[in-house]
Amino acid sequence: MRVIVVVGAGSIGSNIAYHLVHHASFDASKDKVIVIDREGVACAASGKAGGFLAQDWSDGTPLQSLARASFKRHAELAKLLNVDYGYRPMDTLHVAFSERGGKKSVWWLNQDKVSRVSVMGTTSNTAQVHPRLLMNALMDDAVKNGAQLVLGTVVNIDTSTNTIHYIPKDASTAEETMTYTDIIIAMGPWTGTASAWIPNIPSSINGFKAPSIVFKTSDLPQMVSPHAIFTQISMKGKVASPEIYPRPDGTVYICGECITPDTLPPSPADVAPSPADMEELKKLAAQVIPDVAACPVIAEQACYVPVPPGNVPVMGRVKGYDNVYVAAGHTVWGILNGPGTGMVISELVLSGQVTCGIDVSGIMDGGVFAVDE
Ligand SMILES: Cc1cc2nc3c(=O)[nH]c(=O)nc-3n(C[C@H](O)[C@H](O)[C@H](O)COP(=O)(O)OP(=O)(O)OC[C@H]3O[C@@H](n4cnc5c(N)ncnc54)[C@H](O)[C@@H]3O)c2cc1C
């Protein structure tokens, strides 16, 4: 039996699991996929992100091919998964707000303060998903097709015996082990900690914290139109640029930057939004989307954007091993690039090469990730 273990059930781990069990050479009678996560599916950034997707915003970078293929794959997945997880193409605007005002835009923006509007994307090249619902749909499908989800914290990986040591989440403190034939580390911003077990994994993979709030807007007399809004707010002597995503479930998501940066805690369960960040985000919302900001708040949250040592995610086989892989450090595009990453890594593991047509030349070299510490 070939046992492929994926550590981490975020966007990257869930997409890898889905694409492994759907790979043409996957045979459930001979191959087994186990996903292990310390808290649960999409418990970190992959459940709290905006879920915005852009086809061509990575053009001219090493991620161009990955992003374009991922954008296309999102549209395919929306049909294949047959679950409503809020996938929809949408228009995208950049809107500048200042005391000067003078311009008009969609009704739910503060018309008195809109000073410039430009189109960043249309329904042909920008879209959105509800990330937590998508990751659950992917994992549910993977499990239906033979994958197994284990809740537990990986505390060591012994590559000399192909053994994972983990502590199950179900209150037991006893360490358990499982053996693998192949292992994929997809621990998001926590991936750097895996360098203690596998030294060729860059220890500098880390994360930065970002806060977000979700408003329930379904009781507003008028529907919030499906426009993603990238803002530039220059008011009251301050400049800020939160992003705003209305969702088809009658909510509006807004995320911004932390005014109180924090270091990555050991577990996603320990990530909490700071009251100051929540207050600041609500203030910004009141300035630019006053009707929305007056609606009930249904989530106040924070999460860590995974940051790689270079400009590209760390994706591929780990140098010195033929059965250890990494997929992490997808920055602010891990929801977009999850499907393409799933396609690439599943092919690399099951057939030894990338044949799906995604150009990975700027990301890996002969299947080995191209990033150095
Ligand atoms: C506020 C915000 C908004 C964003 N908006 C967008 C957006 O609109 N579009 C977009 O494309 N991207 C967006 N992103 C980026 C995106 O969320 C991330 O790139 C993506 O979620 C990373 O996925 P991941 O699977 O690598 O990591 P994570 O989601 O962090 O998942 C890592 C998983 O590993 C598990 N894990 C860690 N250590 C262990 C261990 N020792 N044992 C077992 N399990 C472990 C964790 O429990 C976790 O579930 C946003 C990010 C933030 C913070």
The ligand as an SDF file (V2000), in Angstrom:
LIG
                    3D

 53 58  0  0  0  0  0  0  0  0999 V2000
   -6.9740   38.5030    5.8410 C   0  0  0  0  0  0  0  0  0  0  0  0
   -6.5390   37.6320    4.6970 C   0  0  0  0  0  0  0  0  0  0  0  0
   -7.2090   37.7230    3.4760 C   0  0  0  0  0  0  0  0  0  0  0  0
   -6.8080   36.9270    2.3990 C   0  0  0  0  0  0  0  0  0  0  0  0
   -7.4920   37.0180    1.2240 N   0  0  0  0  0  0  0  0  0  0  0  0
   -7.1450   36.2210    0.1790 C   0  0  0  0  0  0  0  0  0  0  0  0
   -7.8720   36.2810   -1.0370 C   0  0  0  0  0  0  0  0  0  0  0  0
   -8.8260   37.0630   -1.1670 O   0  0  0  0  0  0  0  0  0  0  0  0
   -7.4780   35.4790   -2.0730 N   0  0  0  0  0  0  0  0  0  0  0  0
   -6.4190   34.6060   -1.9630 C   0  0  0  0  0  0  0  0  0  0  0  0
   -6.0970   33.9230   -2.9350 O   0  0  0  0  0  0  0  0  0  0  0  0
   -5.7280   34.5100   -0.7850 N   0  0  0  0  0  0  0  0  0  0  0  0
   -6.0550   35.2960    0.2750 C   0  0  0  0  0  0  0  0  0  0  0  0
   -5.3520   35.2350    1.4430 N   0  0  0  0  0  0  0  0  0  0  0  0
   -4.2000   34.3120    1.5370 C   0  0  0  0  0  0  0  0  0  0  0  0
   -4.6530   32.8860    1.8450 C   0  0  0  0  0  0  0  0  0  0  0  0
   -5.5580   32.9030    2.9070 O   0  0  0  0  0  0  0  0  0  0  0  0
   -3.4560   32.0060    2.2050 C   0  0  0  0  0  0  0  0  0  0  0  0
   -2.4380   32.1270    1.2360 O   0  0  0  0  0  0  0  0  0  0  0  0
   -3.8910   30.5410    2.2750 C   0  0  0  0  0  0  0  0  0  0  0  0
   -5.0090   30.3950    3.1060 O   0  0  0  0  0  0  0  0  0  0  0  0
   -2.7470   29.6690    2.7770 C   0  0  0  0  0  0  0  0  0  0  0  0
   -3.1920   28.3480    2.8110 O   0  0  0  0  0  0  0  0  0  0  0  0
   -2.3010   27.2190    3.4700 P   0  0  0  0  0  0  0  0  0  0  0  0
   -3.0380   25.9450    3.3120 O   0  0  0  0  0  0  0  0  0  0  0  0
   -0.9110   27.3110    2.9330 O   0  0  0  0  0  0  0  0  0  0  0  0
   -2.1580   27.6460    5.0060 O   0  0  0  0  0  0  0  0  0  0  0  0
   -3.1900   27.6680    6.2300 P   0  0  0  0  0  0  0  0  0  0  0  0
   -4.5450   28.0370    5.8110 O   0  0  0  0  0  0  0  0  0  0  0  0
   -2.5370   28.4950    7.2820 O   0  0  0  0  0  0  0  0  0  0  0  0
   -3.2390   26.1500    6.6880 O   0  0  0  0  0  0  0  0  0  0  0  0
   -2.1600   25.5240    7.3190 C   0  0  0  0  0  0  0  0  0  0  0  0
   -2.7240   24.3590    8.1080 C   0  0  0  0  0  0  0  0  0  0  0  0
   -1.6360   23.6210    8.6690 O   0  0  0  0  0  0  0  0  0  0  0  0
   -2.0540   23.1390    9.9270 C   0  0  0  0  0  0  0  0  0  0  0  0
   -0.8690   22.8390   10.7380 N   0  0  0  0  0  0  0  0  0  0  0  0
    0.1200   23.6970   11.0780 C   0  0  0  0  0  0  0  0  0  0  0  0
    1.0300   23.0710   11.8340 N   0  0  0  0  0  0  0  0  0  0  0  0
    0.6160   21.7810   11.9720 C   0  0  0  0  0  0  0  0  0  0  0  0
    1.1340   20.6370   12.6510 C   0  0  0  0  0  0  0  0  0  0  0  0
    2.2870   20.6800   13.3370 N   0  0  0  0  0  0  0  0  0  0  0  0
    0.4210   19.4750   12.5970 N   0  0  0  0  0  0  0  0  0  0  0  0
   -0.7500   19.3980   11.9020 C   0  0  0  0  0  0  0  0  0  0  0  0
   -1.2730   20.4600   11.2440 N   0  0  0  0  0  0  0  0  0  0  0  0
   -0.5990   21.6350   11.2740 C   0  0  0  0  0  0  0  0  0  0  0  0
   -2.8830   24.2740   10.5080 C   0  0  0  0  0  0  0  0  0  0  0  0
   -3.7560   23.8020   11.5200 O   0  0  0  0  0  0  0  0  0  0  0  0
   -3.6020   24.8000    9.2690 C   0  0  0  0  0  0  0  0  0  0  0  0
   -4.8870   24.2380    9.1120 O   0  0  0  0  0  0  0  0  0  0  0  0
   -5.7180   36.0190    2.5440 C   0  0  0  0  0  0  0  0  0  0  0  0
   -5.0570   35.9210    3.7730 C   0  0  0  0  0  0  0  0  0  0  0  0
   -5.4630   36.7090    4.8410 C   0  0  0  0  0  0  0  0  0  0  0  0
   -4.7510   36.5530    6.1640 C   0  0  0  0  0  0  0  0  0  0  0  0
  1  2  1  0
  2  3  1  0
  2 52  2  0
  3  4  2  0
  4  5  1  0
  4 50  1  0
  5  6  2  0
  6  7  1  0
  6 13  1  0
  7  8  2  0
  7  9  1  0
  9 10  1  0
 10 11  2  0
 10 12  1  0
 12 13  2  0
 13 14  1  0
 14 15  1  0
 14 50  1  0
 15 16  1  0
 16 17  1  0
 16 18  1  0
 18 19  1  0
 18 20  1  0
 20 21  1  0
 20 22  1  0
 22 23  1  0
 23 24  1  0
 24 25  2  0
 24 26  1  0
 24 27  1  0
 27 28  1  0
 28 29  2  0
 28 30  1  0
 28 31  1  0
 31 32  1  0
 32 33  1  0
 33 34  1  0
 33 48  1  0
 34 35  1  0
 35 36  1  0
 35 46  1  0
 36 37  1  0
 36 45  1  0
 37 38  2  0
 38 39  1  0
 39 40  1  0
 39 45  2  0
 40 41  1  0
 40 42  2  0
 42 43  1  0
 43 44  2  0
 44 45  1  0
 46 47  1  0
 46 48  1  0
 48 49  1  0
 50 51  2  0
 51 52  1  0
 52 53  1  0
M  END
$$$$
